[in-house]
Amino acid sequence: MARHGITRFHDIRGDEGGICHQILPENGYVRPGAVVVGTDSHTTSHGALGAFAFGIGATEMASVWALGVALNVEVPRTIRVEVSGAFAPGVGPKDLILHLVGCSPPRAPTSGSSSSTARRCAPCHFGRLTLCNMSVEAAPPPGSCRATRRRCATCARSPA
């Protein structure tokens, strides 16, 4: 890795390893406003950090590696979902997203995105990750949460 100038490599078998949905948030690699692509449909998890994140196929990822850009990406329509208040005992972010998925129309061939403003109902990092991770199960795949001042401050302090 050093020979090629790669300074941040996370082997899934090493002490700093794991899957991308774990590695990127833990190391501050995702910034609010960034575009994140991955070869897993649940790349949408990174929307919790204020990024526009979505899964792509292996061939599309090869073009990202070779050219440094994601090709054939359309700006999607947006469905804004605002929630506020507190969850009842025993109810959490996963219940919310499962309910929203159940309310979604059948998956259409067109792409889209959903933007969740979940200030009070999912204040914690893991709640937002859950909402965005599972947003792919709804008709418009990418989900995102507004980047908070606290999240932006965390990103500013991270080494990435």
C-alpha positions as CSV (number, residue, x, y, z in Angstrom):
1,M,0.0,0.0,0.0
2,A,2.7,2.5,0.9
3,R,4.4,1.9,-2.4
4,H,1.3,3.3,-4.1
5,G,0.8,6.2,-1.7
6,I,-2.2,4.7,0.0
7,T,-2.2,5.9,3.6
8,R,-5.7,4.9,4.6
9,F,-6.4,1.3,3.9
10,H,-8.8,-0.7,6.0
11,D,-8.5,-4.4,5.6
12,I,-11.6,-6.3,6.7
13,R,-9.3,-8.7,8.6
14,G,-7.2,-6.1,10.4
15,D,-7.6,-4.4,13.7
16,E,-9.1,-1.3,12.0
17,G,-11.2,-3.4,9.6
18,G,-14.9,-3.6,9.0
19,I,-17.5,-2.9,6.4
20,C,-17.7,0.5,4.7
21,H,-20.9,1.4,6.5
22,Q,-18.9,1.2,9.8
23,I,-15.4,2.4,8.6
24,L,-16.5,5.6,6.9
25,P,-18.6,7.1,9.8
26,E,-16.1,6.0,12.5
27,N,-13.2,7.6,10.7
28,G,-14.9,10.8,9.6
29,Y,-14.5,10.1,5.9
30,V,-18.0,11.2,5.0
31,R,-18.7,14.9,5.0
32,P,-22.0,16.8,4.8
33,G,-22.8,17.6,1.2
34,A,-20.5,14.8,-0.2
35,V,-21.5,12.3,-2.8
36,V,-20.8,8.8,-1.7
37,V,-21.2,5.7,-3.9
38,G,-20.7,2.1,-3.1
39,T,-21.4,-1.3,-4.5
40,D,-23.9,-2.1,-1.7
41,S,-27.5,-0.9,-1.8
42,H,-27.2,0.1,1.8
43,T,-24.6,2.8,1.0
44,T,-27.6,5.0,1.7
45,S,-26.5,4.8,5.4
46,H,-24.1,7.7,4.8
47,G,-27.1,10.0,4.2
48,A,-27.2,10.1,8.0
49,L,-24.1,12.3,7.9
50,G,-25.6,14.7,5.5
51,A,-24.2,13.1,2.3
52,F,-26.0,12.1,-0.9
53,A,-25.2,8.4,-0.8
54,F,-26.4,5.6,-3.1
55,G,-25.4,2.1,-4.3
56,I,-24.2,1.4,-7.8
57,G,-23.2,-1.7,-9.7
58,A,-19.7,-3.2,-10.1
59,T,-19.3,-1.8,-13.7
60,E,-20.3,1.7,-12.6
61,M,-17.8,1.4,-9.7
62,A,-15.1,0.5,-12.1
63,S,-15.7,3.7,-13.9
64,V,-15.5,5.6,-10.6
65,W,-12.1,4.0,-9.9
66,A,-10.8,4.6,-13.4
67,L,-12.2,8.1,-14.1
68,G,-12.9,9.5,-10.6
69,V,-16.5,10.2,-11.4
70,A,-19.9,8.4,-11.2
71,L,-21.3,8.3,-14.7
72,N,-25.0,8.4,-15.7
73,V,-26.2,9.8,-12.4
74,E,-29.5,11.8,-12.6
75,V,-30.5,14.4,-10.1
76,P,-33.4,12.7,-8.4
77,R,-36.8,14.1,-7.4
78,T,-37.0,14.6,-3.6
79,I,-39.7,13.6,-1.2
80,R,-39.3,15.4,2.1
81,V,-40.5,13.7,5.3
82,E,-40.6,15.7,8.5
83,V,-41.0,14.0,11.8
84,S,-40.9,15.5,15.2
85,G,-41.7,14.6,18.8
86,A,-40.7,11.6,20.9
87,F,-41.1,7.9,20.3
88,A,-43.5,6.0,22.5
89,P,-41.8,3.5,24.8
90,G,-40.5,0.5,22.8
91,V,-40.7,2.4,19.5
92,G,-37.5,3.6,17.6
93,P,-36.1,4.8,14.3
94,K,-36.3,1.3,12.7
95,D,-40.1,1.3,13.5
96,L,-40.4,4.7,11.9
97,I,-38.6,3.8,8.7
98,L,-40.5,0.5,8.4
99,H,-43.8,2.5,8.7
100,L,-42.6,4.9,6.0
101,V,-41.6,2.1,3.7
102,G,-45.0,0.6,4.2
103,C,-46.6,3.9,3.1
104,S,-44.4,4.1,0.0
105,P,-45.8,3.4,-3.4
106,P,-44.6,0.3,-5.2
107,R,-41.1,0.7,-6.5
108,A,-41.1,2.5,-9.7
109,P,-38.4,2.2,-12.5
110,T,-37.5,5.9,-12.0
111,S,-35.1,7.0,-9.4
112,G,-35.6,9.5,-6.6
113,S,-34.4,10.4,-3.2
114,S,-36.0,11.0,0.2
115,S,-34.8,13.6,2.7
116,S,-35.7,13.1,6.3
117,T,-35.7,15.9,8.8
118,A,-35.5,14.0,12.0
119,R,-34.4,16.4,14.6
120,R,-36.1,15.3,17.7
121,C,-37.2,11.8,16.9
122,A,-33.7,10.5,16.0
123,P,-31.2,12.7,17.7
124,C,-28.6,10.1,18.0
125,H,-26.1,9.1,15.3
126,F,-27.3,5.4,15.3
127,G,-31.0,6.5,14.8
128,R,-30.1,8.5,11.8
129,L,-27.9,5.7,10.4
130,T,-30.9,3.3,10.8
131,L,-33.3,5.7,9.0
132,C,-30.9,6.2,6.0
133,N,-29.7,2.6,5.9
134,M,-33.2,1.3,5.5
135,S,-34.4,4.1,3.2
136,V,-33.3,1.9,0.3
137,E,-36.2,-0.3,1.0
138,A,-38.6,2.4,-0.1
139,A,-39.3,3.5,-3.7
140,P,-36.9,6.4,-3.7
141,P,-33.6,4.8,-2.7
142,P,-31.2,7.5,-1.3
143,G,-32.2,8.9,2.1
144,S,-30.5,11.7,4.0
145,C,-30.8,13.6,7.2
146,R,-29.9,17.3,7.5
147,A,-26.4,17.8,8.7
148,T,-26.5,19.2,12.2
149,R,-24.0,21.7,13.7
150,R,-22.8,18.9,16.0
151,R,-22.2,16.6,13.1
152,C,-20.4,19.3,11.1
153,A,-18.2,20.0,14.2
154,T,-17.4,16.3,14.5
155,C,-16.4,16.3,10.8
156,A,-14.2,19.3,11.2
157,R,-12.2,17.6,14.0
158,S,-11.7,14.3,12.1
159,P,-8.5,13.6,10.2
160,A,-10.1,12.7,6.9
